[in-house]
């Protein structure tokens, strides 16, 4: 089957034309298209010093195939029982015909996938389970529920082997876009490997003394898209307080707490540094004494640091410090000896 890009239309870009019945440019409606050309969506290279056809190899277009290739090794070495899952993360490569749609159509990307192997008759139950689990995972990252949705595939858009598929989508400023797909792929993947390799890729169930080719429920997500979503959802322009805030979930924030002496004198920096060296044993901490306290707060707000500890004149009197919350701007006093305990509770670590 030949596929044509929008740019192939001669009315749009003036290329040599061939007329095809009932095929039209989606931009201008013309049926005059360029001659059919061969497209390969996989990157081809050569393995070894020779560049003949026998040395041709391809970069993987998805990470999941390695799981199926190693299926027999996994079950023979780990002695797992159904149901069980194999997950991995890594680079995938696709020779996209057109790029430019930001990170949503790139030739190299990071992918994380889970292949969950089940008995065929149990696939529907596990499919529903993983749809819920994966949707809730995004919410646990701190992404707001109002910007997330599940979109089940219609029958006419399902892959021929899939019994069901649901996408997790996020509402970006440019519209809804897919973050992850969860699919009930039945036994298709292992069946194809069995057919191509001639090897028996089956799970032996000792209770029934039978060999079972498991069905698989697959979760396939883009790491790059997830990171973009977390950053996009966390970005907040707080006009009431004239600041920009990165409202990252505290568990995801690269820095958990900033230690800030109010002024650079009266022994405050020394106390602040001592607190910093103690706190950083437990959390990712940042020390800053340059500039006004307001500017330092704003810098940490933009970096997504959820909490700030300020050492001020009252610290010199009673040993207490101010704990500032990034999102609510609430400030409370607490003894400096309780900083680690209170932060651990607030960070739920």
C-alpha positions, 0 to 999 in steps of 0.5 A: 500500500502506498502512503502519501504526504500532504506535501506530495500534492503538486498543487501544494508543492508542484511535483510530478503528478499521477492521477489516482481515483478516489484519493485526494490531497487533504489540504486542497482536495486535488486527486493529482498526486506524485508517483508512489514511493517506497517509505520505510519507517524503520532506521536501517544500518549495517552490522559489521564491516560488510555492507551487503544485504546480509548485514542489514539490521534495523534500529528498534521501532519500539522497546516491547519486542525484546520482551517477547524475544526473551520471554522463554528466558524469563520464565525459565530463569525466574520461575514466575507464575501467571499472571506476571509482567515484564517492564522496561524503558529505553530508546526507540527509533522511527523514521518518521516521514514528517517531523516538526510536531514538537516531541510528538513526532520525533525520530528518537524517543524514550519509551517505557512499556509493560507487557503483562502476561495473563490467561486468555480468559482473564485478559479483559479483567486485567485490561480494565485493571491496568487502565485504572492503574495507569490513569491513577499513576498520572494523578499520583504524579500531581497532574490535575484530574481535570486535564486528564481523560481516558479515550477508549478506541472505537472498533474501526480504529483498533489494531486487527489483533487487539480486543480493546485499547484505551489511550490516556490523554492530557489537555495541553494548551494546543489540545488533547494528545495521547500520553499512553496506550493500554491494549489487550493484545490477546496472544498475537505477539507470542503467536507471531514469534512462535510462527517466525522462530519455530520455538515454543514460547508457552508457559507450563502450568503445573496445576493443569499439566498444560502449556499455555500461550499467554495473552498480553495486556500492554501499557506503552507510554512516552517518557518525554511526553510524561515529563512535558505533561508534568512540567506543563501541568505544574506551570502556574502564573500566580497573578495575585502575588506576581510570580511564576510557580512550578507546582511540582508534586514534592515527590518529583521536585528536584530540590525539596527544600531551600535554606535561606538566611534572611540577611548576610550578617549577625551570624545568620549565614553560619546557622543556615549553613549548619542547618543546610549540612544537616538537612541535605543528609536527608533531602535534596537541599539548596543553600542561597544567601545572595540577594533579597529574601523575596527574590530568593523565594521567587527563584525557588518558586520557579524551580519548583522547590516546595519548601523554604527554611528561613533563618532570621532574627528570631532564630538568634533568640529562640532557635526557631525558623520559618517554614514557607510553603511554595503553593499556599505561601503559608509560613509557620515557626518550628524549632530548628531541631524539628526541621527534618521530622516536619519535612519528612511528614510534609513530603510523605517520605 
